[in-house]
Amino acid sequence: MKPVFIALDFVDAPTALKFLEPFKDVKPLAVKVGMELFYREGAIIIKALRDQNIDVFLDLKLHDIPHTVQQAAKQIGQLDVQFTTVHSLGGSEMIKAARRGLEEGADQAGVDAPQLLAVTQLTSTSEEQLHDEELVPVSMEKSVSHLAKMASQSGADGVISSALENNMIHQAVSDEFKCINPGIRLPSNSVDDQKRVVTPTKAFELNTSGIVVGRSITQSNNPVQTYKDIYNAVNGGIK
Protein backbone atom coordinates (compact mmCIF):
# COMPACT_ATOMS: atom_id res chain seq x y z
CA MET A 1 0.00 0.00 0.00
CA LYS A 2 1.15 3.53 -0.75
CA PRO A 3 1.82 5.59 2.37
CA VAL A 4 0.31 8.95 3.17
CA PHE A 5 2.75 10.92 5.31
CA ILE A 6 1.05 13.52 7.48
CA ALA A 7 3.34 16.55 7.59
CA LEU A 8 3.68 17.42 11.28
CA ASP A 9 4.35 21.11 10.72
CA PHE A 10 3.93 22.03 14.37
CA VAL A 11 6.12 24.14 16.64
CA ASP A 12 6.76 21.53 19.34
CA ALA A 13 6.30 17.90 20.36
CA PRO A 14 3.30 18.41 22.72
CA THR A 15 1.32 20.09 19.94
CA ALA A 16 2.22 17.41 17.39
CA LEU A 17 1.47 14.52 19.74
CA LYS A 18 -1.81 16.13 20.84
CA PHE A 19 -2.86 16.36 17.20
CA LEU A 20 -2.11 12.64 16.73
CA GLU A 21 -4.14 11.44 19.73
CA PRO A 22 -7.32 10.77 17.68
CA PHE A 23 -5.23 8.63 15.31
CA LYS A 24 -4.29 6.05 17.97
CA ASP A 25 -6.38 3.30 16.34
CA VAL A 26 -5.56 4.26 12.74
CA LYS A 27 -3.29 1.77 10.98
CA PRO A 28 -1.16 2.16 9.00
CA LEU A 29 -0.04 5.61 10.06
CA ALA A 30 2.98 7.52 8.78
CA VAL A 31 4.17 11.05 9.42
CA LYS A 32 6.76 13.48 8.12
CA VAL A 33 8.91 15.34 10.62
CA GLY A 34 10.53 18.38 9.07
CA MET A 35 13.10 20.95 10.09
CA GLU A 36 10.92 23.09 12.36
CA LEU A 37 9.82 20.26 14.64
CA PHE A 38 13.08 18.29 14.59
CA TYR A 39 15.30 21.31 15.24
CA ARG A 40 13.11 22.13 18.25
CA GLU A 41 12.74 18.62 19.70
CA GLY A 42 15.49 16.46 18.21
CA ALA A 43 15.43 12.72 18.81
CA ILE A 44 12.75 13.06 21.51
CA ILE A 45 9.96 13.48 18.96
CA ILE A 46 11.24 10.59 16.85
CA LYS A 47 11.27 8.24 19.85
CA ALA A 48 7.77 9.33 20.89
CA LEU A 49 6.46 8.52 17.42
CA ARG A 50 8.30 5.21 17.06
CA ASP A 51 7.07 4.14 20.52
CA GLN A 52 3.58 4.33 18.97
CA ASN A 53 4.70 2.28 15.94
CA ILE A 54 4.22 5.27 13.66
CA ASP A 55 6.43 5.24 10.56
CA VAL A 56 8.60 8.34 10.37
CA PHE A 57 9.89 10.22 7.36
CA LEU A 58 12.58 12.59 8.67
CA ASP A 59 12.84 15.33 6.07
CA LEU A 60 15.98 17.38 6.67
CA LYS A 61 17.23 17.66 3.07
CA LEU A 62 20.91 17.27 3.95
CA HIS A 63 23.13 19.33 1.65
CA ASP A 64 26.79 19.82 2.55
CA ILE A 65 30.20 18.38 1.79
CA PRO A 66 30.20 14.55 1.66
CA HIS A 67 32.02 14.02 4.98
CA THR A 68 29.64 16.27 6.90
CA VAL A 69 26.61 14.63 5.32
CA GLN A 70 27.94 11.16 6.06
CA GLN A 71 28.39 11.99 9.74
CA ALA A 72 24.94 13.58 9.96
CA ALA A 73 23.37 10.61 8.16
CA LYS A 74 25.09 8.28 10.61
CA GLN A 75 23.20 9.98 13.43
CA ILE A 76 19.93 9.75 11.51
CA GLY A 77 20.54 6.07 10.84
CA GLN A 78 20.50 5.41 14.58
CA LEU A 79 17.04 6.94 15.06
CA ASP A 80 14.97 4.09 13.53
CA VAL A 81 13.25 6.34 10.99
CA GLN A 82 11.94 4.79 7.79
CA PHE A 83 12.75 7.53 5.26
CA THR A 84 15.05 10.53 5.13
CA THR A 85 16.20 13.05 2.54
CA VAL A 86 19.21 14.68 0.95
CA HIS A 87 19.30 17.40 -1.68
CA SER A 88 20.30 15.91 -5.03
CA LEU A 89 22.05 19.16 -5.96
CA GLY A 90 24.72 18.15 -3.44
CA GLY A 91 25.99 15.73 -6.07
CA SER A 92 26.70 12.04 -6.46
CA GLU A 93 29.53 11.81 -3.92
CA MET A 94 27.38 13.45 -1.27
CA ILE A 95 24.50 11.04 -1.92
CA LYS A 96 26.86 8.06 -1.72
CA ALA A 97 28.22 9.43 1.56
CA ALA A 98 24.70 9.76 2.93
CA ARG A 99 23.99 6.13 2.07
CA ARG A 100 27.15 5.01 3.86
CA GLY A 101 26.30 7.06 6.92
CA LEU A 102 22.75 5.75 7.17
CA GLU A 103 23.92 2.15 6.95
CA GLU A 104 26.69 2.70 9.51
CA GLY A 105 24.33 4.32 11.99
CA ALA A 106 21.58 1.76 11.55
CA ASP A 107 24.04 -1.09 11.96
CA GLN A 108 25.32 0.40 15.21
CA ALA A 109 21.78 0.79 16.54
CA GLY A 110 20.59 -2.61 15.35
CA VAL A 111 17.75 -1.18 13.26
CA ASP A 112 16.90 -1.12 9.57
CA ALA A 113 18.54 1.68 7.60
CA PRO A 114 16.14 4.37 6.38
CA GLN A 115 15.28 4.55 2.72
CA LEU A 116 17.17 7.44 1.17
CA LEU A 117 15.21 9.92 -0.92
CA ALA A 118 16.78 12.73 -2.93
CA VAL A 119 15.02 16.03 -3.45
CA THR A 120 15.10 17.02 -7.12
CA GLN A 121 13.48 20.43 -7.53
CA LEU A 122 11.28 21.77 -4.74
CA THR A 123 7.58 21.85 -5.58
CA SER A 124 7.68 25.56 -4.69
CA THR A 125 10.10 26.17 -7.59
CA SER A 126 8.58 27.44 -10.81
CA GLU A 127 10.01 27.11 -14.31
CA GLU A 128 10.69 30.85 -14.24
CA GLN A 129 12.70 30.58 -11.02
CA LEU A 130 14.66 27.66 -12.43
CA HIS A 131 15.79 29.77 -15.37
CA ASP A 132 16.01 33.28 -13.91
CA GLU A 133 17.28 32.62 -10.38
CA GLU A 134 19.16 29.32 -10.66
CA LEU A 135 20.32 30.00 -14.24
CA VAL A 136 19.45 26.44 -15.25
CA PRO A 137 19.09 26.49 -19.06
CA VAL A 138 17.11 23.25 -19.41
CA SER A 139 13.43 22.64 -18.72
CA MET A 140 12.09 21.60 -15.33
CA GLU A 141 11.43 18.11 -16.71
CA LYS A 142 14.99 17.69 -17.97
CA SER A 143 16.46 18.97 -14.72
CA VAL A 144 14.33 16.63 -12.60
CA SER A 145 14.99 13.64 -14.87
CA HIS A 146 18.75 14.23 -14.79
CA LEU A 147 18.84 14.63 -11.01
CA ALA A 148 16.71 11.51 -10.51
CA LYS A 149 19.02 9.38 -12.66
CA MET A 150 22.08 10.70 -10.88
CA ALA A 151 20.49 10.01 -7.48
CA SER A 152 19.58 6.46 -8.46
CA GLN A 153 23.10 5.76 -9.70
CA SER A 154 24.44 7.10 -6.40
CA GLY A 155 22.41 4.79 -4.18
CA ALA A 156 19.18 6.66 -3.50
CA ASP A 157 16.00 4.59 -3.19
CA GLY A 158 13.85 7.27 -4.71
CA VAL A 159 13.18 10.97 -5.05
CA ILE A 160 10.95 13.68 -3.72
CA SER A 161 9.25 15.27 -6.70
CA SER A 162 6.02 16.62 -8.05
CA ALA A 163 3.54 13.90 -8.99
CA LEU A 164 3.46 15.51 -12.43
CA GLU A 165 6.98 14.14 -12.95
CA ASN A 166 6.43 10.55 -11.75
CA ASN A 167 6.01 8.84 -15.10
CA MET A 168 8.94 10.71 -16.60
CA ILE A 169 11.15 9.68 -13.66
CA HIS A 170 10.04 6.05 -13.84
CA GLN A 171 10.84 6.01 -17.55
CA ALA A 172 14.25 7.57 -16.94
CA VAL A 173 15.18 5.25 -14.05
CA SER A 174 12.86 2.30 -13.36
CA ASP A 175 9.35 1.52 -12.15
CA GLU A 176 10.82 0.37 -8.82
CA PHE A 177 12.44 3.75 -8.14
CA LYS A 178 10.25 5.51 -5.59
CA CYS A 179 8.58 8.83 -6.29
CA ILE A 180 7.28 10.39 -3.07
CA ASN A 181 5.14 13.41 -3.80
CA PRO A 182 4.54 16.55 -1.73
CA GLY A 183 2.39 19.33 -3.13
CA ILE A 184 -0.80 17.32 -2.61
CA ARG A 185 -4.01 19.24 -2.02
CA LEU A 186 -7.69 18.42 -1.89
CA PRO A 187 -9.75 20.20 -4.58
CA SER A 188 -11.26 22.50 -1.93
CA ASN A 189 -7.90 23.65 -0.54
CA SER A 190 -5.69 26.54 -1.62
CA VAL A 191 -2.28 25.74 -3.08
CA ASP A 192 -0.51 28.02 -0.55
CA ASP A 193 3.21 28.29 -1.46
CA GLN A 194 3.29 25.25 -3.73
CA LYS A 195 3.55 25.72 -7.48
CA ARG A 196 3.20 22.18 -8.90
CA VAL A 197 0.28 20.58 -7.05
CA VAL A 198 -2.14 17.70 -7.67
CA THR A 199 -5.00 15.96 -5.84
CA PRO A 200 -4.59 12.54 -4.14
CA THR A 201 -6.64 10.85 -6.86
CA LYS A 202 -4.50 12.43 -9.57
CA ALA A 203 -1.36 11.31 -7.72
CA PHE A 204 -2.65 7.72 -7.85
CA GLU A 205 -3.28 8.06 -11.58
CA LEU A 206 0.28 9.37 -11.97
CA ASN A 207 1.75 6.25 -10.30
CA THR A 208 2.88 7.81 -7.04
CA SER A 209 4.85 5.70 -4.56
CA GLY A 210 3.49 7.73 -1.65
CA ILE A 211 2.39 11.26 -0.83
CA VAL A 212 3.00 13.95 1.77
CA VAL A 213 -0.04 15.89 2.94
CA GLY A 214 0.05 18.72 5.45
CA ARG A 215 -2.57 21.40 5.83
CA SER A 216 -5.31 19.46 4.02
CA ILE A 217 -5.23 17.07 7.01
CA THR A 218 -3.87 19.14 9.89
CA GLN A 219 -6.31 22.01 9.27
CA SER A 220 -9.29 19.76 8.52
CA ASN A 221 -12.38 19.80 10.73
CA ASN A 222 -12.06 16.00 10.87
CA PRO A 223 -8.38 15.09 10.40
CA VAL A 224 -8.84 11.34 10.90
CA GLN A 225 -11.58 11.01 8.30
CA THR A 226 -9.70 13.27 5.89
CA TYR A 227 -6.60 11.08 6.30
CA LYS A 228 -8.63 7.93 5.64
CA ASP A 229 -10.25 9.49 2.55
CA ILE A 230 -6.87 10.56 1.17
CA TYR A 231 -5.31 7.17 1.95
CA ASN A 232 -8.13 5.43 0.07
CA ALA A 233 -7.85 7.83 -2.87
CA VAL A 234 -4.10 7.43 -3.29
CA ASN A 235 -4.51 3.65 -3.15
CA GLY A 236 -7.06 3.60 -5.94
CA GLY A 237 -10.20 3.81 -3.86
CA ILE A 238 -9.40 0.69 -1.82
CA LYS A 239 -11.46 0.61 1.37
C-alpha positions as CSV (number, residue, x, y, z in Angstrom):
1,M,0.0,0.0,0.0
2,K,1.1,3.5,-0.8
3,P,1.8,5.6,2.4
4,V,0.3,8.9,3.2
5,F,2.8,10.9,5.3
6,I,1.1,13.5,7.5
7,A,3.3,16.6,7.6
8,L,3.7,17.4,11.3
9,D,4.3,21.1,10.7
10,F,3.9,22.0,14.4
11,V,6.1,24.1,16.6
12,D,6.8,21.5,19.3
13,A,6.3,17.9,20.4
14,P,3.3,18.4,22.7
15,T,1.3,20.1,19.9
16,A,2.2,17.4,17.4
17,L,1.5,14.5,19.7
18,K,-1.8,16.1,20.8
19,F,-2.9,16.4,17.2
20,L,-2.1,12.6,16.7
21,E,-4.1,11.4,19.7
22,P,-7.3,10.8,17.7
23,F,-5.2,8.6,15.3
24,K,-4.3,6.1,18.0
25,D,-6.4,3.3,16.3
26,V,-5.6,4.3,12.7
27,K,-3.3,1.8,11.0
28,P,-1.2,2.2,9.0
29,L,0.0,5.6,10.1
30,A,3.0,7.5,8.8
31,V,4.2,11.1,9.4
32,K,6.8,13.5,8.1
33,V,8.9,15.3,10.6
34,G,10.5,18.4,9.1
35,M,13.1,21.0,10.1
36,E,10.9,23.1,12.4
37,L,9.8,20.3,14.6
38,F,13.1,18.3,14.6
39,Y,15.3,21.3,15.2
40,R,13.1,22.1,18.2
41,E,12.7,18.6,19.7
42,G,15.5,16.5,18.2
43,A,15.4,12.7,18.8
44,I,12.7,13.1,21.5
45,I,10.0,13.5,19.0
46,I,11.2,10.6,16.9
47,K,11.3,8.2,19.9
48,A,7.8,9.3,20.9
49,L,6.5,8.5,17.4
50,R,8.3,5.2,17.1
51,D,7.1,4.1,20.5
52,Q,3.6,4.3,19.0
53,N,4.7,2.3,15.9
54,I,4.2,5.3,13.7
55,D,6.4,5.2,10.6
56,V,8.6,8.3,10.4
57,F,9.9,10.2,7.4
58,L,12.6,12.6,8.7
59,D,12.8,15.3,6.1
60,L,16.0,17.4,6.7
61,K,17.2,17.7,3.1
62,L,20.9,17.3,3.9
63,H,23.1,19.3,1.6
64,D,26.8,19.8,2.6
65,I,30.2,18.4,1.8
66,P,30.2,14.6,1.7
67,H,32.0,14.0,5.0
68,T,29.6,16.3,6.9
69,V,26.6,14.6,5.3
70,Q,27.9,11.2,6.1
71,Q,28.4,12.0,9.7
72,A,24.9,13.6,10.0
73,A,23.4,10.6,8.2
74,K,25.1,8.3,10.6
75,Q,23.2,10.0,13.4
76,I,19.9,9.8,11.5
77,G,20.5,6.1,10.8
78,Q,20.5,5.4,14.6
79,L,17.0,6.9,15.1
80,D,15.0,4.1,13.5
81,V,13.2,6.3,11.0
82,Q,11.9,4.8,7.8
83,F,12.8,7.5,5.3
84,T,15.1,10.5,5.1
85,T,16.2,13.0,2.5
86,V,19.2,14.7,1.0
87,H,19.3,17.4,-1.7
88,S,20.3,15.9,-5.0
89,L,22.0,19.2,-6.0
90,G,24.7,18.2,-3.4
91,G,26.0,15.7,-6.1
92,S,26.7,12.0,-6.5
93,E,29.5,11.8,-3.9
94,M,27.4,13.5,-1.3
95,I,24.5,11.0,-1.9
96,K,26.9,8.1,-1.7
97,A,28.2,9.4,1.6
98,A,24.7,9.8,2.9
99,R,24.0,6.1,2.1
100,R,27.2,5.0,3.9
101,G,26.3,7.1,6.9
102,L,22.8,5.7,7.2
103,E,23.9,2.2,7.0
104,E,26.7,2.7,9.5
105,G,24.3,4.3,12.0
106,A,21.6,1.8,11.6
107,D,24.0,-1.1,12.0
108,Q,25.3,0.4,15.2
109,A,21.8,0.8,16.5
110,G,20.6,-2.6,15.4
111,V,17.7,-1.2,13.3
112,D,16.9,-1.1,9.6
113,A,18.5,1.7,7.6
114,P,16.1,4.4,6.4
115,Q,15.3,4.6,2.7
116,L,17.2,7.4,1.2
117,L,15.2,9.9,-0.9
118,A,16.8,12.7,-2.9
119,V,15.0,16.0,-3.4
120,T,15.1,17.0,-7.1
121,Q,13.5,20.4,-7.5
122,L,11.3,21.8,-4.7
123,T,7.6,21.8,-5.6
124,S,7.7,25.6,-4.7
125,T,10.1,26.2,-7.6
126,S,8.6,27.4,-10.8
127,E,10.0,27.1,-14.3
128,E,10.7,30.9,-14.2
129,Q,12.7,30.6,-11.0
130,L,14.7,27.7,-12.4
131,H,15.8,29.8,-15.4
132,D,16.0,33.3,-13.9
133,E,17.3,32.6,-10.4
134,E,19.2,29.3,-10.7
135,L,20.3,30.0,-14.2
136,V,19.5,26.4,-15.3
137,P,19.1,26.5,-19.1
138,V,17.1,23.2,-19.4
139,S,13.4,22.6,-18.7
140,M,12.1,21.6,-15.3
141,E,11.4,18.1,-16.7
142,K,15.0,17.7,-18.0
143,S,16.5,19.0,-14.7
144,V,14.3,16.6,-12.6
145,S,15.0,13.6,-14.9
146,H,18.7,14.2,-14.8
147,L,18.8,14.6,-11.0
148,A,16.7,11.5,-10.5
149,K,19.0,9.4,-12.7
150,M,22.1,10.7,-10.9
151,A,20.5,10.0,-7.5
152,S,19.6,6.5,-8.5
153,Q,23.1,5.8,-9.7
154,S,24.4,7.1,-6.4
155,G,22.4,4.8,-4.2
156,A,19.2,6.7,-3.5
157,D,16.0,4.6,-3.2
158,G,13.8,7.3,-4.7
159,V,13.2,11.0,-5.1
160,I,10.9,13.7,-3.7
161,S,9.3,15.3,-6.7
162,S,6.0,16.6,-8.0
163,A,3.5,13.9,-9.0
164,L,3.5,15.5,-12.4
165,E,7.0,14.1,-13.0
166,N,6.4,10.5,-11.7
167,N,6.0,8.8,-15.1
168,M,8.9,10.7,-16.6
169,I,11.2,9.7,-13.7
170,H,10.0,6.1,-13.8
171,Q,10.8,6.0,-17.6
172,A,14.3,7.6,-16.9
173,V,15.2,5.3,-14.1
174,S,12.9,2.3,-13.4
175,D,9.4,1.5,-12.1
176,E,10.8,0.4,-8.8
177,F,12.4,3.7,-8.1
178,K,10.2,5.5,-5.6
179,C,8.6,8.8,-6.3
180,I,7.3,10.4,-3.1
181,N,5.1,13.4,-3.8
182,P,4.5,16.6,-1.7
183,G,2.4,19.3,-3.1
184,I,-0.8,17.3,-2.6
185,R,-4.0,19.2,-2.0
186,L,-7.7,18.4,-1.9
187,P,-9.7,20.2,-4.6
188,S,-11.3,22.5,-1.9
189,N,-7.9,23.6,-0.5
190,S,-5.7,26.5,-1.6
191,V,-2.3,25.7,-3.1
192,D,-0.5,28.0,-0.6
193,D,3.2,28.3,-1.5
194,Q,3.3,25.2,-3.7
195,K,3.5,25.7,-7.5
196,R,3.2,22.2,-8.9
197,V,0.3,20.6,-7.1
198,V,-2.1,17.7,-7.7
199,T,-5.0,16.0,-5.8
200,P,-4.6,12.5,-4.1
201,T,-6.6,10.9,-6.9
202,K,-4.5,12.4,-9.6
203,A,-1.4,11.3,-7.7
204,F,-2.7,7.7,-7.8
205,E,-3.3,8.1,-11.6
206,L,0.3,9.4,-12.0
207,N,1.8,6.3,-10.3
208,T,2.9,7.8,-7.0
209,S,4.9,5.7,-4.6
210,G,3.5,7.7,-1.6
211,I,2.4,11.3,-0.8
212,V,3.0,13.9,1.8
213,V,0.0,15.9,2.9
214,G,0.0,18.7,5.4
215,R,-2.6,21.4,5.8
216,S,-5.3,19.5,4.0
217,I,-5.2,17.1,7.0
218,T,-3.9,19.1,9.9
219,Q,-6.3,22.0,9.3
220,S,-9.3,19.8,8.5
221,N,-12.4,19.8,10.7
222,N,-12.1,16.0,10.9
223,P,-8.4,15.1,10.4
224,V,-8.8,11.3,10.9
225,Q,-11.6,11.0,8.3
226,T,-9.7,13.3,5.9
227,Y,-6.6,11.1,6.3
228,K,-8.6,7.9,5.6
229,D,-10.2,9.5,2.5
230,I,-6.9,10.6,1.2
231,Y,-5.3,7.2,1.9
232,N,-8.1,5.4,0.1
233,A,-7.9,7.8,-2.9
234,V,-4.1,7.4,-3.3
235,N,-4.5,3.6,-3.1
236,G,-7.1,3.6,-5.9
237,G,-10.2,3.8,-3.9
238,I,-9.4,0.7,-1.8
239,K,-11.5,0.6,1.4
